[in-house]
Amino acid sequence: MIMEGMKKTYVVVILIQAIYAGMHLLSKAAFGGGMNNFVFIFYRQATATAFLLPLALFLEWKNAPRLSFVTFCKIFLLSLFGITLSLDIYGLALVYTSATLAAATTNCLPVITFFLAVLLGIEVLKLRTKPGVAKLIGIIICIAGAACLALYKGPHFRFHFSPFGHHHNVQQPHHLPTSKTWVKGCFLMLLSNFFWGLWLIFQAQIMKSYPSKLLFTALQCLLSSVQTFAIAIAMERRPSEWQLGWNVRLLAVTYCYFRWDVVDLRALQRFVGKEQRTGENC
Protein backbone atom coordinates (compact mmCIF):
# COMPACT_ATOMS: atom_id res chain seq x y z
CA MET A 1 0.00 0.00 0.00
CA ILE A 2 2.83 2.41 0.85
CA MET A 3 4.66 1.72 -2.43
CA GLU A 4 1.43 2.15 -4.39
CA GLY A 5 0.82 5.47 -2.67
CA MET A 6 4.34 6.63 -3.48
CA LYS A 7 3.88 5.70 -7.16
CA LYS A 8 0.70 7.79 -7.30
CA THR A 9 2.57 10.69 -5.70
CA TYR A 10 5.33 10.50 -8.31
CA VAL A 11 2.77 10.40 -11.13
CA VAL A 12 1.01 13.48 -9.71
CA VAL A 13 4.32 15.35 -9.38
CA ILE A 14 5.25 14.56 -12.99
CA LEU A 15 1.77 15.60 -14.16
CA ILE A 16 2.01 18.92 -12.30
CA GLN A 17 5.42 19.62 -13.85
CA ALA A 18 4.00 18.84 -17.29
CA ILE A 19 1.13 21.29 -16.66
CA TYR A 20 3.60 23.97 -15.58
CA ALA A 21 5.68 23.32 -18.72
CA GLY A 22 2.59 23.87 -20.84
CA MET A 23 1.94 27.14 -19.03
CA HIS A 24 5.46 28.41 -19.74
CA LEU A 25 5.31 27.39 -23.40
CA LEU A 26 1.87 28.86 -24.09
CA SER A 27 2.69 32.08 -22.25
CA LYS A 28 5.87 32.48 -24.29
CA ALA A 29 3.92 31.72 -27.48
CA ALA A 30 1.34 34.39 -26.60
CA PHE A 31 4.05 36.96 -25.95
CA GLY A 32 5.79 35.94 -29.17
CA GLY A 33 2.51 36.52 -30.98
CA GLY A 34 2.51 40.13 -29.82
CA MET A 35 0.33 39.98 -26.70
CA ASN A 36 1.25 42.46 -23.98
CA ASN A 37 2.50 40.56 -20.93
CA PHE A 38 0.76 42.88 -18.43
CA VAL A 39 -2.58 42.50 -20.24
CA PHE A 40 -2.08 38.74 -20.31
CA ILE A 41 -1.56 38.57 -16.53
CA PHE A 42 -4.71 40.63 -15.94
CA TYR A 43 -6.81 38.37 -18.14
CA ARG A 44 -5.64 35.18 -16.44
CA GLN A 45 -6.36 36.61 -12.97
CA ALA A 46 -9.74 37.99 -14.03
CA THR A 47 -10.70 34.62 -15.53
CA ALA A 48 -9.74 32.80 -12.33
CA THR A 49 -11.72 35.33 -10.27
CA ALA A 50 -14.83 34.95 -12.44
CA PHE A 51 -14.89 31.22 -11.68
CA LEU A 52 -13.60 31.05 -8.10
CA LEU A 53 -15.49 33.95 -6.50
CA PRO A 54 -19.07 32.65 -7.11
CA LEU A 55 -17.97 29.15 -6.14
CA ALA A 56 -16.36 30.38 -2.92
CA LEU A 57 -19.40 32.48 -1.98
CA PHE A 58 -21.71 29.55 -2.60
CA LEU A 59 -19.68 27.01 -0.63
CA GLU A 60 -18.15 28.98 2.24
CA TRP A 61 -19.97 32.29 2.69
CA LYS A 62 -22.37 31.08 5.39
CA ASN A 63 -19.64 29.59 7.57
CA ALA A 64 -16.92 32.11 6.79
CA PRO A 65 -15.25 33.90 9.72
CA ARG A 66 -15.41 37.65 10.09
CA LEU A 67 -12.91 39.46 7.91
CA SER A 68 -11.30 42.25 9.94
CA PHE A 69 -9.78 45.35 8.36
CA VAL A 70 -6.29 44.34 9.49
CA THR A 71 -6.65 40.89 7.92
CA PHE A 72 -7.99 42.45 4.72
CA CYS A 73 -4.96 44.75 4.52
CA LYS A 74 -2.67 41.76 5.00
CA ILE A 75 -4.43 39.88 2.20
CA PHE A 76 -4.21 42.97 -0.02
CA LEU A 77 -0.45 43.24 0.48
CA LEU A 78 -0.07 39.47 0.09
CA SER A 79 -1.89 39.66 -3.24
CA LEU A 80 0.16 42.66 -4.33
CA PHE A 81 3.57 41.15 -3.70
CA GLY A 82 2.87 37.41 -3.94
CA ILE A 83 0.60 37.40 -7.00
CA THR A 84 0.52 40.72 -8.84
CA LEU A 85 4.20 41.66 -8.72
CA SER A 86 5.32 38.04 -8.92
CA LEU A 87 3.29 37.35 -12.08
CA ASP A 88 4.01 40.69 -13.76
CA ILE A 89 7.74 40.28 -13.16
CA TYR A 90 7.50 36.69 -14.37
CA GLY A 91 5.79 37.80 -17.58
CA LEU A 92 8.44 40.45 -18.22
CA ALA A 93 11.22 37.94 -17.53
CA LEU A 94 9.64 35.43 -19.92
CA VAL A 95 9.72 38.06 -22.68
CA TYR A 96 13.47 38.48 -22.11
CA THR A 97 14.31 34.77 -21.81
CA SER A 98 12.71 31.43 -22.69
CA ALA A 99 10.18 28.90 -21.45
CA THR A 100 13.04 26.53 -20.59
CA LEU A 101 14.58 29.01 -18.18
CA ALA A 102 11.16 29.73 -16.67
CA ALA A 103 10.68 26.03 -15.97
CA ALA A 104 14.17 25.73 -14.47
CA THR A 105 13.79 28.69 -12.11
CA THR A 106 10.29 27.56 -11.11
CA ASN A 107 11.84 24.29 -9.94
CA CYS A 108 14.07 26.42 -7.69
CA LEU A 109 10.99 27.66 -5.83
CA PRO A 110 11.23 25.03 -3.03
CA VAL A 111 14.86 26.04 -2.45
CA ILE A 112 14.01 29.74 -2.37
CA THR A 113 11.03 29.15 -0.08
CA PHE A 114 13.07 26.98 2.28
CA PHE A 115 15.89 29.54 2.36
CA LEU A 116 13.42 32.34 3.21
CA ALA A 117 11.77 30.15 5.86
CA VAL A 118 15.17 29.55 7.47
CA LEU A 119 15.92 33.29 7.47
CA LEU A 120 12.53 34.03 9.04
CA GLY A 121 13.01 31.34 11.70
CA ILE A 122 10.14 29.16 10.47
CA GLU A 123 12.41 26.27 9.43
CA VAL A 124 15.68 25.00 10.88
CA LEU A 125 18.50 23.45 8.85
CA LYS A 126 20.43 20.99 11.02
CA LEU A 127 23.60 20.10 9.13
CA ARG A 128 24.60 17.43 11.68
CA THR A 129 21.59 15.27 10.83
CA LYS A 130 20.97 13.15 7.74
CA PRO A 131 17.78 15.06 6.73
CA GLY A 132 19.68 18.34 7.05
CA VAL A 133 22.57 17.10 4.88
CA ALA A 134 20.10 15.72 2.32
CA LYS A 135 18.36 19.09 2.13
CA LEU A 136 21.68 20.88 1.66
CA ILE A 137 22.70 18.51 -1.16
CA GLY A 138 19.32 18.99 -2.83
CA ILE A 139 19.70 22.76 -2.61
CA ILE A 140 23.15 22.66 -4.24
CA ILE A 141 22.00 20.34 -7.05
CA CYS A 142 18.91 22.46 -7.73
CA ILE A 143 20.85 25.73 -7.86
CA ALA A 144 23.58 24.17 -10.03
CA GLY A 145 21.05 22.89 -12.55
CA ALA A 146 19.23 26.22 -12.78
CA ALA A 147 22.53 28.11 -13.07
CA CYS A 148 23.63 25.82 -15.91
CA LEU A 149 20.46 26.55 -17.90
CA ALA A 150 20.65 30.26 -17.09
CA LEU A 151 24.32 30.90 -17.87
CA TYR A 152 24.99 28.43 -20.69
CA LYS A 153 23.30 28.94 -24.03
CA GLY A 154 24.13 26.46 -26.75
CA PRO A 155 23.16 26.59 -30.41
CA HIS A 156 19.54 27.46 -31.21
CA PHE A 157 17.39 24.72 -32.70
CA ARG A 158 15.25 26.18 -35.46
CA PHE A 159 12.17 24.48 -36.81
CA HIS A 160 10.44 25.77 -39.91
CA PHE A 161 7.14 24.48 -38.57
CA SER A 162 5.42 26.23 -35.67
CA PRO A 163 2.04 25.10 -34.26
CA PHE A 164 1.24 28.73 -33.39
CA GLY A 165 2.07 30.18 -36.77
CA HIS A 166 5.02 32.37 -35.74
CA HIS A 167 7.25 31.28 -38.60
CA HIS A 168 9.05 34.60 -38.75
CA ASN A 169 10.25 34.33 -35.16
CA VAL A 170 12.29 31.20 -35.79
CA GLN A 171 13.87 32.51 -38.98
CA GLN A 172 15.01 35.97 -37.94
CA PRO A 173 17.94 36.15 -35.49
CA HIS A 174 17.02 39.57 -34.10
CA HIS A 175 14.06 38.03 -32.28
CA LEU A 176 16.41 35.98 -30.11
CA PRO A 177 17.31 37.49 -26.71
CA THR A 178 20.73 39.11 -26.40
CA SER A 179 23.14 38.36 -23.57
CA LYS A 180 22.17 41.60 -21.82
CA THR A 181 18.44 40.94 -21.92
CA TRP A 182 19.03 37.28 -20.99
CA VAL A 183 20.87 38.25 -17.78
CA LYS A 184 18.17 40.80 -17.00
CA GLY A 185 15.51 38.14 -17.55
CA CYS A 186 17.32 35.67 -15.26
CA PHE A 187 17.41 38.25 -12.48
CA LEU A 188 13.73 39.11 -12.94
CA MET A 189 12.77 35.42 -12.96
CA LEU A 190 14.56 34.84 -9.66
CA LEU A 191 12.95 37.98 -8.22
CA SER A 192 9.54 36.66 -9.26
CA ASN A 193 10.22 33.37 -7.47
CA PHE A 194 11.44 35.32 -4.44
CA PHE A 195 8.02 37.03 -4.17
CA TRP A 196 6.32 33.70 -4.84
CA GLY A 197 8.24 32.08 -1.98
CA LEU A 198 7.22 34.88 0.39
CA TRP A 199 3.63 34.38 -0.73
CA LEU A 200 3.74 30.69 0.21
CA ILE A 201 5.20 31.47 3.63
CA PHE A 202 3.03 34.39 4.71
CA GLN A 203 -0.29 33.10 3.42
CA ALA A 204 0.01 30.12 5.77
CA GLN A 205 0.31 32.58 8.64
CA ILE A 206 -2.61 34.73 7.49
CA MET A 207 -4.86 31.71 7.03
CA LYS A 208 -4.59 31.02 10.75
CA SER A 209 -6.76 34.11 11.30
CA TYR A 210 -8.91 33.52 8.19
CA PRO A 211 -9.14 29.74 7.64
CA SER A 212 -11.72 29.74 4.80
CA LYS A 213 -9.37 28.46 2.11
CA LEU A 214 -11.59 28.93 -0.92
CA LEU A 215 -12.75 32.42 0.06
CA PHE A 216 -9.19 33.34 0.95
CA THR A 217 -7.99 32.24 -2.49
CA ALA A 218 -10.89 33.92 -4.31
CA LEU A 219 -10.28 37.19 -2.45
CA GLN A 220 -6.62 37.09 -3.48
CA CYS A 221 -7.67 36.52 -7.10
CA LEU A 222 -10.11 39.43 -6.93
CA LEU A 223 -7.60 41.83 -5.41
CA SER A 224 -4.86 40.77 -7.80
CA SER A 225 -7.27 41.29 -10.72
CA VAL A 226 -7.81 44.90 -9.66
CA GLN A 227 -4.09 45.41 -9.11
CA THR A 228 -3.01 43.82 -12.40
CA PHE A 229 -5.67 45.84 -14.26
CA ALA A 230 -4.29 49.08 -12.82
CA ILE A 231 -0.78 48.13 -13.96
CA ALA A 232 -1.92 46.86 -17.38
CA ILE A 233 -4.02 49.94 -18.20
CA ALA A 234 -1.08 52.16 -17.24
CA MET A 235 1.33 50.19 -19.46
CA GLU A 236 -0.97 49.49 -22.43
CA ARG A 237 -3.86 51.77 -23.43
CA ARG A 238 -4.38 50.72 -27.04
CA PRO A 239 -7.76 48.92 -27.31
CA SER A 240 -6.43 46.63 -30.04
CA GLU A 241 -3.93 45.10 -27.62
CA TRP A 242 -6.73 44.08 -25.26
CA GLN A 243 -8.64 42.07 -27.85
CA LEU A 244 -8.74 38.28 -27.60
CA GLY A 245 -9.50 36.16 -30.66
CA TRP A 246 -9.62 32.47 -31.44
CA ASN A 247 -5.84 32.19 -31.30
CA VAL A 248 -2.96 31.34 -28.97
CA ARG A 249 -3.77 34.35 -26.77
CA LEU A 250 -7.14 32.96 -25.73
CA LEU A 251 -5.68 29.46 -25.41
CA ALA A 252 -2.87 30.68 -23.14
CA VAL A 253 -5.21 32.67 -20.89
CA THR A 254 -7.62 29.72 -20.58
CA TYR A 255 -4.84 27.22 -19.93
CA CYS A 256 -3.19 29.41 -17.26
CA TYR A 257 -6.55 29.83 -15.54
CA PHE A 258 -6.96 26.04 -15.50
CA ARG A 259 -3.43 25.69 -14.12
CA TRP A 260 -4.15 28.13 -11.29
CA ASP A 261 -7.55 26.68 -10.44
CA VAL A 262 -6.62 22.99 -10.50
CA VAL A 263 -2.94 22.93 -9.52
CA ASP A 264 -2.21 25.98 -7.37
CA LEU A 265 -5.45 25.81 -5.36
CA ARG A 266 -4.84 22.17 -4.43
CA ALA A 267 -1.19 22.92 -3.67
CA LEU A 268 -2.22 25.82 -1.43
CA GLN A 269 -4.61 23.66 0.56
CA ARG A 270 -2.06 20.85 1.02
CA PHE A 271 0.73 23.28 1.92
CA VAL A 272 -1.31 25.01 4.60
CA GLY A 273 -2.62 21.71 5.94
CA LYS A 274 0.87 20.26 6.28
CA GLU A 275 2.20 23.50 7.76
CA GLN A 276 -0.38 23.30 10.51
CA ARG A 277 0.31 19.62 11.26
CA THR A 278 4.10 19.50 11.17
CA GLY A 279 6.77 21.08 13.29
CA GLU A 280 10.44 21.69 12.91
CA ASN A 281 11.85 18.21 12.45
CA CYS A 282 14.85 18.79 10.23
C-alpha positions as CSV (number, residue, x, y, z in Angstrom):
1,M,0.0,0.0,0.0
2,I,2.8,2.4,0.8
3,M,4.7,1.7,-2.4
4,E,1.4,2.1,-4.4
5,G,0.8,5.5,-2.7
6,M,4.3,6.6,-3.5
7,K,3.9,5.7,-7.2
8,K,0.7,7.8,-7.3
9,T,2.6,10.7,-5.7
10,Y,5.3,10.5,-8.3
11,V,2.8,10.4,-11.1
12,V,1.0,13.5,-9.7
13,V,4.3,15.4,-9.4
14,I,5.3,14.6,-13.0
15,L,1.8,15.6,-14.2
16,I,2.0,18.9,-12.3
17,Q,5.4,19.6,-13.8
18,A,4.0,18.8,-17.3
19,I,1.1,21.3,-16.7
20,Y,3.6,24.0,-15.6
21,A,5.7,23.3,-18.7
22,G,2.6,23.9,-20.8
23,M,1.9,27.1,-19.0
24,H,5.5,28.4,-19.7
25,L,5.3,27.4,-23.4
26,L,1.9,28.9,-24.1
27,S,2.7,32.1,-22.2
28,K,5.9,32.5,-24.3
29,A,3.9,31.7,-27.5
30,A,1.3,34.4,-26.6
31,F,4.0,37.0,-25.9
32,G,5.8,35.9,-29.2
33,G,2.5,36.5,-31.0
34,G,2.5,40.1,-29.8
35,M,0.3,40.0,-26.7
36,N,1.3,42.5,-24.0
37,N,2.5,40.6,-20.9
38,F,0.8,42.9,-18.4
39,V,-2.6,42.5,-20.2
40,F,-2.1,38.7,-20.3
41,I,-1.6,38.6,-16.5
42,F,-4.7,40.6,-15.9
43,Y,-6.8,38.4,-18.1
44,R,-5.6,35.2,-16.4
45,Q,-6.4,36.6,-13.0
46,A,-9.7,38.0,-14.0
47,T,-10.7,34.6,-15.5
48,A,-9.7,32.8,-12.3
49,T,-11.7,35.3,-10.3
50,A,-14.8,34.9,-12.4
51,F,-14.9,31.2,-11.7
52,L,-13.6,31.0,-8.1
53,L,-15.5,34.0,-6.5
54,P,-19.1,32.7,-7.1
55,L,-18.0,29.1,-6.1
56,A,-16.4,30.4,-2.9
57,L,-19.4,32.5,-2.0
58,F,-21.7,29.5,-2.6
59,L,-19.7,27.0,-0.6
60,E,-18.2,29.0,2.2
61,W,-20.0,32.3,2.7
62,K,-22.4,31.1,5.4
63,N,-19.6,29.6,7.6
64,A,-16.9,32.1,6.8
65,P,-15.3,33.9,9.7
66,R,-15.4,37.7,10.1
67,L,-12.9,39.5,7.9
68,S,-11.3,42.2,9.9
69,F,-9.8,45.4,8.4
70,V,-6.3,44.3,9.5
71,T,-6.6,40.9,7.9
72,F,-8.0,42.5,4.7
73,C,-5.0,44.7,4.5
74,K,-2.7,41.8,5.0
75,I,-4.4,39.9,2.2
76,F,-4.2,43.0,0.0
77,L,-0.5,43.2,0.5
78,L,-0.1,39.5,0.1
79,S,-1.9,39.7,-3.2
80,L,0.2,42.7,-4.3
81,F,3.6,41.1,-3.7
82,G,2.9,37.4,-3.9
83,I,0.6,37.4,-7.0
84,T,0.5,40.7,-8.8
85,L,4.2,41.7,-8.7
86,S,5.3,38.0,-8.9
87,L,3.3,37.4,-12.1
88,D,4.0,40.7,-13.8
89,I,7.7,40.3,-13.2
90,Y,7.5,36.7,-14.4
91,G,5.8,37.8,-17.6
92,L,8.4,40.4,-18.2
93,A,11.2,37.9,-17.5
94,L,9.6,35.4,-19.9
95,V,9.7,38.1,-22.7
96,Y,13.5,38.5,-22.1
97,T,14.3,34.8,-21.8
98,S,12.7,31.4,-22.7
99,A,10.2,28.9,-21.5
100,T,13.0,26.5,-20.6
101,L,14.6,29.0,-18.2
102,A,11.2,29.7,-16.7
103,A,10.7,26.0,-16.0
104,A,14.2,25.7,-14.5
105,T,13.8,28.7,-12.1
106,T,10.3,27.6,-11.1
107,N,11.8,24.3,-9.9
108,C,14.1,26.4,-7.7
109,L,11.0,27.7,-5.8
110,P,11.2,25.0,-3.0
111,V,14.9,26.0,-2.5
112,I,14.0,29.7,-2.4
113,T,11.0,29.1,-0.1
114,F,13.1,27.0,2.3
115,F,15.9,29.5,2.4
116,L,13.4,32.3,3.2
117,A,11.8,30.2,5.9
118,V,15.2,29.6,7.5
119,L,15.9,33.3,7.5
120,L,12.5,34.0,9.0
121,G,13.0,31.3,11.7
122,I,10.1,29.2,10.5
123,E,12.4,26.3,9.4
124,V,15.7,25.0,10.9
125,L,18.5,23.4,8.8
126,K,20.4,21.0,11.0
127,L,23.6,20.1,9.1
128,R,24.6,17.4,11.7
129,T,21.6,15.3,10.8
130,K,21.0,13.2,7.7
131,P,17.8,15.1,6.7
132,G,19.7,18.3,7.0
133,V,22.6,17.1,4.9
134,A,20.1,15.7,2.3
135,K,18.4,19.1,2.1
136,L,21.7,20.9,1.7
137,I,22.7,18.5,-1.2
138,G,19.3,19.0,-2.8
139,I,19.7,22.8,-2.6
140,I,23.1,22.7,-4.2
141,I,22.0,20.3,-7.1
142,C,18.9,22.5,-7.7
143,I,20.9,25.7,-7.9
144,A,23.6,24.2,-10.0
145,G,21.0,22.9,-12.6
146,A,19.2,26.2,-12.8
147,A,22.5,28.1,-13.1
148,C,23.6,25.8,-15.9
149,L,20.5,26.5,-17.9
150,A,20.6,30.3,-17.1
151,L,24.3,30.9,-17.9
152,Y,25.0,28.4,-20.7
153,K,23.3,28.9,-24.0
154,G,24.1,26.5,-26.8
155,P,23.2,26.6,-30.4
156,H,19.5,27.5,-31.2
157,F,17.4,24.7,-32.7
158,R,15.3,26.2,-35.5
159,F,12.2,24.5,-36.8
160,H,10.4,25.8,-39.9
161,F,7.1,24.5,-38.6
162,S,5.4,26.2,-35.7
163,P,2.0,25.1,-34.3
164,F,1.2,28.7,-33.4
165,G,2.1,30.2,-36.8
166,H,5.0,32.4,-35.7
167,H,7.3,31.3,-38.6
168,H,9.1,34.6,-38.7
169,N,10.2,34.3,-35.2
170,V,12.3,31.2,-35.8
171,Q,13.9,32.5,-39.0
172,Q,15.0,36.0,-37.9
173,P,17.9,36.2,-35.5
174,H,17.0,39.6,-34.1
175,H,14.1,38.0,-32.3
176,L,16.4,36.0,-30.1
177,P,17.3,37.5,-26.7
178,T,20.7,39.1,-26.4
179,S,23.1,38.4,-23.6
180,K,22.2,41.6,-21.8
181,T,18.4,40.9,-21.9
182,W,19.0,37.3,-21.0
183,V,20.9,38.3,-17.8
184,K,18.2,40.8,-17.0
185,G,15.5,38.1,-17.6
186,C,17.3,35.7,-15.3
187,F,17.4,38.3,-12.5
188,L,13.7,39.1,-12.9
189,M,12.8,35.4,-13.0
190,L,14.6,34.8,-9.7
191,L,12.9,38.0,-8.2
192,S,9.5,36.7,-9.3
193,N,10.2,33.4,-7.5
194,F,11.4,35.3,-4.4
195,F,8.0,37.0,-4.2
196,W,6.3,33.7,-4.8
197,G,8.2,32.1,-2.0
198,L,7.2,34.9,0.4
199,W,3.6,34.4,-0.7
200,L,3.7,30.7,0.2
201,I,5.2,31.5,3.6
202,F,3.0,34.4,4.7
203,Q,-0.3,33.1,3.4
204,A,0.0,30.1,5.8
205,Q,0.3,32.6,8.6
206,I,-2.6,34.7,7.5
207,M,-4.9,31.7,7.0
208,K,-4.6,31.0,10.8
209,S,-6.8,34.1,11.3
210,Y,-8.9,33.5,8.2
211,P,-9.1,29.7,7.6
212,S,-11.7,29.7,4.8
213,K,-9.4,28.5,2.1
214,L,-11.6,28.9,-0.9
215,L,-12.8,32.4,0.1
216,F,-9.2,33.3,1.0
217,T,-8.0,32.2,-2.5
218,A,-10.9,33.9,-4.3
219,L,-10.3,37.2,-2.5
220,Q,-6.6,37.1,-3.5
221,C,-7.7,36.5,-7.1
222,L,-10.1,39.4,-6.9
223,L,-7.6,41.8,-5.4
224,S,-4.9,40.8,-7.8
225,S,-7.3,41.3,-10.7
226,V,-7.8,44.9,-9.7
227,Q,-4.1,45.4,-9.1
228,T,-3.0,43.8,-12.4
229,F,-5.7,45.8,-14.3
230,A,-4.3,49.1,-12.8
231,I,-0.8,48.1,-14.0
232,A,-1.9,46.9,-17.4
233,I,-4.0,49.9,-18.2
234,A,-1.1,52.2,-17.2
235,M,1.3,50.2,-19.5
236,E,-1.0,49.5,-22.4
237,R,-3.9,51.8,-23.4
238,R,-4.4,50.7,-27.0
239,P,-7.8,48.9,-27.3
240,S,-6.4,46.6,-30.0
241,E,-3.9,45.1,-27.6
242,W,-6.7,44.1,-25.3
243,Q,-8.6,42.1,-27.8
244,L,-8.7,38.3,-27.6
245,G,-9.5,36.2,-30.7
246,W,-9.6,32.5,-31.4
247,N,-5.8,32.2,-31.3
248,V,-3.0,31.3,-29.0
249,R,-3.8,34.4,-26.8
250,L,-7.1,33.0,-25.7
251,L,-5.7,29.5,-25.4
252,A,-2.9,30.7,-23.1
253,V,-5.2,32.7,-20.9
254,T,-7.6,29.7,-20.6
255,Y,-4.8,27.2,-19.9
256,C,-3.2,29.4,-17.3
257,Y,-6.5,29.8,-15.5
258,F,-7.0,26.0,-15.5
259,R,-3.4,25.7,-14.1
260,W,-4.2,28.1,-11.3
261,D,-7.5,26.7,-10.4
262,V,-6.6,23.0,-10.5
263,V,-2.9,22.9,-9.5
264,D,-2.2,26.0,-7.4
265,L,-5.4,25.8,-5.4
266,R,-4.8,22.2,-4.4
267,A,-1.2,22.9,-3.7
268,L,-2.2,25.8,-1.4
269,Q,-4.6,23.7,0.6
270,R,-2.1,20.9,1.0
271,F,0.7,23.3,1.9
272,V,-1.3,25.0,4.6
273,G,-2.6,21.7,5.9
274,K,0.9,20.3,6.3
275,E,2.2,23.5,7.8
276,Q,-0.4,23.3,10.5
277,R,0.3,19.6,11.3
278,T,4.1,19.5,11.2
279,G,6.8,21.1,13.3
280,E,10.4,21.7,12.9
281,N,11.9,18.2,12.5
282,C,14.9,18.8,10.2
